[in-house]
Amino acid sequence: MAPPLPLSAETRQTRGKGAARSLRRTGRVPAVIYGHGREAEPLALDDLMLQKVLQTAQGSTLLDVTIDGRAPVKALLREVQRDALKPTLVLHVDLFEVRADEKITLQVAVHLVGTADGVRNGGGVLDHTLRELTIKVLPADIPEHVEVDVTPLMIGHAIHVRDIKLANAEILNDEDL
């Protein structure tokens, strides 16, 4: 697991569509942080800093969010809303505060490794149906992705969720998928 990415934020007093538009005109992005009994706190993020974080972030990346110079808070990017016509324009960001000692539920990408024997030697086609796994894990143990080796697969065979083992994480998907 990579160390948390730093992100600084400021609390904002204004709310609503007009306030969000004027905030974006100044090069900042409206955001909100919530979780653990905390009231949803409206924030303003620097657009350039956020773009750097989004370029580096993969899947469920842990962030160190510093709000108004206070001690950093660990958070996950829960949602990033983008403009439909200009995908580089971020409209709003939701951050979810996490605690180091509490397990969280999230989704991680499944990456296939190797070439299936049935594809290479038998002329078969590999069907990859489950592209994300739902897992329960401590924030420090969040994997960037789950690698599944498909090399031994023959035509007609499958890898099920029950065949995938993750250290320090519990897979919540149906084991027959």
C-alpha positions as CSV (number, residue, x, y, z in Angstrom):
1,M,0.0,0.0,0.0
2,A,1.3,3.4,-1.0
3,P,1.5,6.2,1.6
4,P,-1.5,8.5,1.8
5,L,-1.5,11.4,-0.7
6,P,-1.6,14.9,0.8
7,L,-4.5,17.2,0.0
8,S,-5.1,20.6,1.7
9,A,-8.6,22.1,2.0
10,E,-10.3,25.1,3.4
11,T,-13.7,25.2,5.0
12,R,-16.3,27.2,3.1
13,Q,-19.2,29.1,4.5
14,T,-21.3,29.5,1.3
15,R,-23.5,26.7,-0.2
16,G,-25.5,26.3,-3.3
17,K,-25.1,26.3,-7.1
18,G,-24.2,30.0,-7.4
19,A,-21.6,29.8,-4.7
20,A,-20.1,26.6,-6.3
21,R,-19.8,28.4,-9.7
22,S,-18.1,31.4,-8.2
23,L,-15.7,29.1,-6.3
24,R,-14.8,27.3,-9.5
25,R,-14.1,30.6,-11.3
26,T,-11.4,31.3,-8.7
27,G,-9.7,28.0,-9.5
28,R,-11.1,26.0,-6.5
29,V,-13.4,23.0,-6.4
30,P,-16.3,22.6,-4.0
31,A,-16.1,19.4,-1.8
32,V,-17.6,17.9,1.3
33,I,-16.1,15.5,3.9
34,Y,-18.3,13.3,6.0
35,G,-18.1,10.1,8.1
36,H,-17.8,8.9,11.7
37,G,-20.6,10.9,13.2
38,R,-19.0,14.1,11.7
39,E,-21.4,16.6,10.3
40,A,-20.9,17.0,6.6
41,E,-18.3,19.8,6.3
42,P,-18.2,21.8,3.1
43,L,-14.7,22.4,1.8
44,A,-12.9,24.2,-1.0
45,L,-10.0,22.4,-2.7
46,D,-7.3,23.9,-5.0
47,D,-8.0,22.7,-8.5
48,L,-4.4,22.2,-9.5
49,M,-3.6,20.2,-6.4
50,L,-6.7,18.1,-6.8
51,Q,-5.8,17.3,-10.5
52,K,-2.3,16.1,-9.3
53,V,-4.0,13.9,-6.7
54,L,-6.5,12.5,-9.3
55,Q,-3.7,11.7,-11.7
56,T,-1.8,9.8,-9.0
57,A,-4.8,8.2,-7.3
58,Q,-5.7,4.6,-8.3
59,G,-8.9,2.9,-7.2
60,S,-9.4,3.5,-3.5
61,T,-6.5,5.7,-2.7
62,L,-6.1,6.9,0.9
63,L,-5.6,10.7,1.3
64,D,-4.2,12.8,4.1
65,V,-6.6,15.8,4.1
66,T,-5.4,18.9,6.0
67,I,-8.4,21.2,6.7
68,D,-7.5,24.8,7.6
69,G,-4.1,23.8,8.8
70,R,-5.4,21.3,11.4
71,A,-4.0,17.8,11.8
72,P,-4.5,15.7,8.7
73,V,-7.5,13.4,8.5
74,K,-7.4,10.1,6.6
75,A,-10.1,10.0,3.9
76,L,-11.1,8.2,0.7
77,L,-12.3,9.7,-2.5
78,R,-15.9,8.6,-2.4
79,E,-17.1,10.4,-5.6
80,V,-15.7,12.8,-8.1
81,Q,-18.3,14.6,-10.2
82,R,-17.1,15.8,-13.6
83,D,-18.6,18.0,-16.3
84,A,-20.1,15.9,-19.1
85,L,-18.7,18.0,-21.9
86,K,-15.3,18.8,-20.3
87,P,-14.3,15.7,-18.4
88,T,-11.2,17.4,-17.1
89,L,-13.4,19.9,-15.2
90,V,-14.2,18.6,-11.7
91,L,-17.5,19.9,-10.4
92,H,-17.6,18.4,-6.9
93,V,-15.7,15.9,-4.7
94,D,-17.0,13.8,-1.8
95,L,-14.5,12.6,0.8
96,F,-15.2,9.9,3.3
97,E,-13.3,10.1,6.6
98,V,-11.8,6.8,7.8
99,R,-10.2,5.6,11.0
100,A,-7.1,3.5,11.1
101,D,-8.6,1.0,13.5
102,E,-12.0,0.5,11.8
103,K,-12.6,-1.7,8.8
104,I,-14.3,-0.2,5.8
105,T,-16.2,-1.7,2.9
106,L,-15.1,-0.7,-0.6
107,Q,-14.6,-2.0,-4.1
108,V,-11.2,-2.8,-5.7
109,A,-10.4,-3.6,-9.4
110,V,-9.7,-7.1,-10.5
111,H,-6.7,-7.3,-12.9
112,L,-6.1,-10.5,-14.9
113,V,-2.5,-11.7,-15.2
114,G,-1.2,-14.1,-17.8
115,T,-2.8,-15.7,-20.9
116,A,-5.3,-18.5,-20.3
117,D,-4.1,-21.9,-21.6
118,G,-7.5,-22.4,-23.3
119,V,-7.0,-19.1,-25.2
120,R,-3.4,-19.7,-26.1
121,N,-3.6,-23.4,-27.1
122,G,-7.3,-24.2,-27.6
123,G,-8.6,-21.1,-29.5
124,G,-11.0,-20.2,-26.7
125,V,-12.1,-16.7,-25.5
126,L,-11.6,-15.5,-21.9
127,D,-14.8,-14.0,-20.5
128,H,-14.0,-11.5,-17.7
129,T,-17.3,-10.8,-16.0
130,L,-16.5,-9.6,-12.4
131,R,-14.3,-6.5,-12.8
132,E,-14.5,-5.3,-9.1
133,L,-14.5,-7.1,-5.8
134,T,-16.3,-5.7,-2.7
135,I,-14.0,-6.1,0.3
136,K,-13.9,-5.2,4.0
137,V,-10.5,-4.1,5.1
138,L,-8.5,-1.8,7.4
139,P,-7.5,1.5,5.6
140,A,-3.8,0.6,5.9
141,D,-4.3,-2.7,4.1
142,I,-6.3,-1.4,1.1
143,P,-4.9,-3.1,-2.0
144,E,-4.5,-1.0,-5.2
145,H,-6.1,-3.9,-7.1
146,V,-6.5,-7.7,-6.9
147,E,-4.4,-9.8,-9.3
148,V,-5.9,-13.0,-10.6
149,D,-3.6,-15.4,-12.5
150,V,-5.6,-16.9,-15.4
151,T,-2.7,-18.9,-16.9
152,P,-3.9,-22.4,-15.9
153,L,-7.5,-21.9,-17.2
154,M,-8.6,-24.4,-19.8
155,I,-11.7,-24.2,-22.0
156,G,-14.8,-24.6,-19.9
157,H,-13.1,-23.8,-16.6
158,A,-13.6,-20.8,-14.4
159,I,-12.1,-19.0,-11.4
160,H,-14.7,-18.2,-8.7
161,V,-14.6,-15.7,-5.9
162,R,-14.0,-18.6,-3.5
163,D,-10.7,-19.3,-5.3
164,I,-9.4,-15.8,-4.6
165,K,-7.4,-15.3,-1.4
166,L,-6.6,-11.8,0.0
167,A,-4.3,-11.2,2.9
168,N,-5.8,-8.9,5.6
169,A,-9.1,-8.5,3.7
170,E,-12.5,-10.2,3.6
171,I,-14.2,-10.6,0.2
172,L,-17.9,-9.8,0.5
173,N,-19.0,-11.0,-3.0
174,D,-21.0,-14.2,-3.5
175,E,-18.4,-17.0,-3.5
176,D,-20.1,-18.6,-6.6
177,L,-19.5,-15.6,-8.8
